[in-house]
Amino acid sequence: MIENYCAFSVRIGGRVFTAGIYSLLIALTAVMLKTPNAYAATREVGTGKPYTTIQSAINAANAGDTILVYTGTYNETLIVGKTLSVKSVNGAGSTIIDATGHGGLTSAVAFSSGLGRDTVLDGFTISHGMNFQGGNIKCYNSSPTISNCFVYGGGAVYGAGVACSNGSSPLLTNCVISGNLCAYGAGIYCSISASPTIINCTIYQNRADNDGTIADANGAGIFCNSASATVINTVIWGNTANGLSNTIHLKSGGAVSVSYSNFEGGWIGAGNISSDPQFVQLGYWNDNGTPNIGDDYWISGDFHLQELSPCIDTATGDNAPDHDLEGTTRPQGYGYDMGSYEYVASTLISLSDFSATPQSGIVILNWSTASEIDNAGFNLYRSTSENGEYVKINEDLIPAQGSATQGASYDFMDVGLQNRKTYFYKLEDIDLNGTTTMHEPVSAMPRLLYGLFQ
């Protein structure tokens, strides 16, 4: 028998407690075992990082770790079998999980049984998964948090975009689920006591179809079979089953609770509407020149809202995320917006030109405006790749000099740069209300040659 040794006493609140070091070690060990994040690590994935594939980082990780994924296209399929946060660094627009070419029936991302909301997938484009159930995302008795993702091009019999089954209750926020094709539940399929919560998502132009040979191909937007779903602040539009408009299909006691959402064809619930969402650009299916749907492919659109969209300021702030798919703060106007993107009014400047001129170790940035209304000023951002992470290079806001009737010219010198390396720059203007607009990048490569002959 191991004795308590090196005993010591401690006075707490007027009482004296005596303990031994062995007892203390046992107690501390018990606390550590109950705290899985005590030694949580961050693992990086990408070019030049410790891991070149996301799955290799997942395999090496311990429960509670965070996996940061840098810009790139990752041609792989993922199995998440432990409590992890898998997050992109630069968002879904530049971080892609593409399952193209993976043989057999394999979901692009599959969550194993027993996982909860503390398992997170955040900021990815997820595409071209193919499985019997859950083409792009599969949740089996698992309830992860899936945020800020673009889910498209999946194929399945059940749930080409997202499939939830066997008691799964995932949380989906700020996701675009579009261009997925299957027989049942092309956008989201729920079965066997599943109960997903869907907040501020866009579910658009998913197709429940099988050459028209399955009469009950249905639930192009959401299919609930002995399951339920809660839908808030979401746009469900343009989904079809066997060529006919089809949003939700309920089977065997399935149920859907919908509020503050824009549903094509309408749905009972507080704050619901049924009006053209007025996306900036519609996506569409290309039939590839044949009547066979098997070779059809999806051309994505731009699901930002236009200025007169009925989805602007008509959602609820209850349970809404504090930002949209691109990281824009919610709300931007008088209220929250429906869908994955918060509408941001463009600042009222007319930009005439924006250019970058290289010298040795220097890039000179010039821009001019034709007019400026309520403009506070400008910021400049630099990156070493066009789609990479941009960093602000001016310390203070560059003050506006133009007016509503007259523009102005500006210049800024970026110094201390490496020669023979290309730099990319974005220009941001900010109005007096804090609304910002980011302008497309320009690039330049400093070289010693420029300095010698100027």
N, C-alpha and C positions, 0 to 999 in steps of 0.2 A: 504494500500500500504506500502511495506517495504522500508524504506529510506536507502540510503547509509550513514553510520555513521562512526565515527572515521576516517574521511578522512585524507589522507596524500598526500604529493607531492614528486615527484622524478624527478631529472634533468637527462635526457638522450640525449646526443648529442646536447646540447645547448637548448633543449626544456624541458618545465616543464609539467609533467603529473600528474593529480590529480585523486585519486581513493579512493573508500571506501572498508572496509574489506569485506562487503557482496558481492560487485562486484568481489573482488579478489577470494573469496571462490567459486563463481559460475564459474569463469574462470578455476580455478584449477580442479574443479569437471569435467568440460567438457574435459579437457586434460586427466584426469585419465580414463574416460570412453572410450576414443579413444585409450588407451594404454593397451590392454588385458594382456600383459606380466608384468605389473607393479608389480604384486604380484604373479608371477608364482612360483609354488612349485615343489619340487621333491618328488615323492612317490616311495617307495621301495617295491618290491614283492619278496617273497621267504621264505624259512624256517627261522623262527625267525625274520622275517620282519613284518612291520605293516599290510601288505596285503599278504594273502596266495594265492589269485588268481589274474590273470591279469585283468579280467573283473571287479572285485570289486574295483580295483584301478582306472580303467577307469570311473566307475560309480561315484566314489567320487571326481574325478579330476575336475578342472576348466579349461576352455580353456587356452592354453598356458603352462600348466603343462608338466613336464617330468616324465615319468614312467620308472624306472630302474628295470629290471627283472633279478634276479640272477639265477645261474645254477639250472636246474631241468627240469622235464617233466610236463607240465601243460595240464592235460586232460580236455580241455574246448574249447568252441567256443567263438569268440570275435565279438562284434559289436562296432565299433569305430564311435561315432556320434558327436565328437567335435574335435577341433584343438588341437592335442596332439603329443608329441614325445614319442613313445613307443620303448625303446631300451633295448637290452640285455647287461649285464655287461661283459660276457665272450664269446659271439659270438654264431653263429648258431650251432657249433659243440656240445655245451653243454646246449643249451636253446631251448626247444622243445614245440611247441603248437601242441598237438595231439588230433584230433577231434574224435578218435575212440570211438564208443559206444554211440554217441549222436544221438538219434532217429530223424526221420523226415528228411526234406531237409534243411540242415544248413551248410552254408559256414564255413570253419575253421576261416576265418577272413573276415568280411564284413565292408566296408566303406560306411557310409551314405551319402546322397545327400548333395552337396554344399561344400565339403571339398576340400582344395587346397594343393599345394606342401609343405606347412608348416606343414601338418600332416605327420608324419614320422613313419614308421615301419622299424626297423633296427636290424639285427643280430639274426634271428630265423630260426629254422627248422619248417616248417609248413606242416602238413601231415594229410591225411585221412579225409579231408572234403568231404561232399557229398551234392550236391544241383542240382536243375534243371539247374541253370546257376551259374558258379563260384564255383566249388567244394572247392578249397583251399582258393582262394582270390577272392572277388567280389567287383568291383567298379561300383557303379551306380550313374551317374552324379557326380562323385567325382574323384579327381586327386591327390592322395597322392604320397609321395616319399617312395618307397619300396627298401631297400638296404640290401645287404649282407645276403640274405635269401636263404635257401634251400627248394624248394617247390616240394613235391613229393607225390605220392599215392592218388591223388584226383580223384573223380569220378563225372561226370555230363553228361548232354546232350550237353550243350554248355559251353566250357571253363573249363576243369577239373583242370588245373593249376591256370590260372588267367583269369577272364572275365571282360571286360571293355565295358560298354554300356552307351547310352544316354549322349553323350558328355564328357565322362570321358577322361582325358588325364594324366594318372599317369606316373611317372618317375620310371623306374626299372633299377637299377645298381647293378653289381656284384651278380646277382642271378643265381642259378642253378635251372632250371625248368625241371624235369625229372620224368619218371615213372608215368605219369598221363594218365587216360583213359576216353574217352568219344566219342560221335559221331562226334562233330564238334569243331575244335579248341582245341585239347587236351592240347597243351602247353599254348597258349594264344589265346583267342577269343575276337574279337573286332567287335562291331556292333553299329548302329544308331549314326553315327558321332563321335564315339570314336577316339582318336588319341594318343595312348601311345608312349612314347619314351623309347627305350630299348638299354642300353649301357653296354658293357662288361658283357653280360650274356651268359650262356650256356644252350641251349634248346635241350635236348637229350632224345631219346627213349620214346617219348610220343606217344600214340596210339589213332587214331581216328578209332573206330571200334564198331560194334554192332552185333556180330556173323555173319557179312557179309550180314545182311538183309537190311541194308540201303545203297543203291547204291552210294549215294553221300556223305557218311561219308568222311570227308576231312579236310584239314588244320591241319595235325597232329602237325606241328610246330607252325604255326600262321595262323589264319583264319580271314580275314577281310571282313565283310558284311556291305556295305554302311559305311565304316569306313576306316581309314588309320593308318599306323604305321611307325615310324622311327626307323631303326635298325643300330647301330654303334658298331664296335669292338666285334661282337657277333658270337658265334659258334652255328650253327643249324645243327644237325647231327643225323642220325639214327632214325628219326621219321617215323612212318608208318601209312597208312590209309588202312584198310582192307587187311593188310599184305604186301602192296606195299610201296616202298619208297615215302615219301610225306613230303614236307617242308612247302610250303605256298599255300594257296588257297584264291583267290579273287572272290568276288561275289557282284553283284549289284553296280558296280562302286568302289569297294574296291581297295585300293592302298597301296603299301609298298615301302618306300625308304630305300635302303640298301647300306652301305658303309663300307669298311675295315672289312669285316666279312667273315667267312668261312661257306659257304652254300653248303650242299650236293646237287649235281646236278647243282650248279652255279646259280648266279643271277647278273643281270646287275647293275653296280655301281662302283664307284672309289675304288680301292684297294681290291676288293673282290677276294676270292680264293675258290677253291673247291678241297680240299685235306684232306686225313685222318688226323684229329687233333692230333692223337697219344696221347690219354689219358693214364695215368698210368695204370688204370684198368677199363675195360668196365663194365657198369651195364647191367642187362638183366631181362627179364620177365620169371618167373617160372610159368609153366602152371598147377602146382599142381596135375599133373598126370591125368588131364581130358581135353577134347576138349572144355569145356565150359569156355569162357573168363571171366565169372563173378567171378570165384574163383582164377584167376591169381593174382600173387602178384609180386611186384617189388623188385629186389635185387640191391641195389645201388652200383655204382662203385666209382672210384677215378678219378676226373676230372681235377687233376693237369696235366700239360703238360710234356711230356718227352723231353729229351734234343734236339732231332732232329725234334720236332714238327714244322710244317710250320706256326703255329700261333704265334711263338715267334718273337718279334721285327717287326711285320708286321701290327700292328694296328696304329691308329692315336691318337695323344695327344689331339686333339681338343675335348672338352667336356668330356674327359675321367676322371674318378675318380682318386684321387691321391693315392689310395690304392686299394687292392683287397679284396676278400671276407674274407680273414683271417687277414687283416690289414697290409699285406706286401706292402711296398711303391712301387708305379708305377712311372716311369719304372725301371726295374732292369738291363736291358741290353742296347743296342744301341737304342731301341725304345720300344713302348708300345706293350703289348701282347693282342691277341684276347681271349675272354672268361672271366670267372669269376676269374681265378687264374693267377697271374703273375709268370712266371717261375723263380725260384731261383736256381742257380747253387750250388751244394753242395761244401762245403769247402773241400779241399784236405787233410784230415787227415784220418788215419786208426785207429779207436778206438778199443783197445784190450779188455778193461773191464772198468766198472764203477760200484762202489759198495758203500753201506752205512753201517757203523758199529756203533751200538748204545752203549752208556755208560750212566751213570747217568747224566741226564741233557745235554748230549752232543751227537752229531752224527759226526763221522769221515768219510769224503768222500774221496775215493781213485779212481783214474782213471789212465789209462796208454794208450799210443799210440804205434803203430808199426812203423808209419812214419808220418811226418808232412811236407806239402809243402806250403810255403807262409802263415804259420799260425801265427797270431798275438798273440792269447791267448785265455783265457777261462773266462766265467762267470758261476755262479751257482745260481739257482733259487729254492725257497722253497714254498711249499703249504701244507695246512692241509687236502687236498683231491686230489685224483689223477687227476680229471678233473676240479679242482678249479682254482682260480687265483694264479699265481706264482709270487713271489717277489724276486728280486735280493738280495743276501745276502753278496756278496763281494763288498767292497767299490771300489777297483781298479781292472782293468783287470789283471787276473793272467797270467803273461807273458809266451809265448811258450818257451819250452826248447828243443824240438826235431828238426829233420831235415828230408830231403827227404830220407835219407838212415838209419836214426836211430830214434827210438821213445824215449819217456821219461815217467817218472812216476810222479804223482802229488798227493798231499793230502791237505785237507782243514778241519778245525775243526769248526763246527757250535755249538756255546755254548749258555747257558741261555735258554735251552728248557724245556718244561714241561714233566715230567716223565709219562709213561703210555699213551702217546698220539702219534699217528702215523704221521710222517712227510714224505712228498714226495719231491724228488729233481730232477731237470732237469739240464743237462750240455749243455752249449752253447759254440761252438767254432766260432771264428771270423778270417777271413783271412785278408791279408794286403789291400784288396780292400773294406773291410767292409761287405763282404758277410758272412752271419751267417747260422749255422746249429744247430738245437735243437735236443738233443738226448733223447730217451725215459726215463721216470722217474724210479728211484729206491726209496725204502722206508725203514724206520727204526723206531722203537719205543724205545726211551730211557726209562730205568727203574733203580730204585735204586739198584736192585740186581746186575746189571753189575758193579756198582761202589764198592760194598762191597767185591766182590770176585776177583777184578783185582788189 
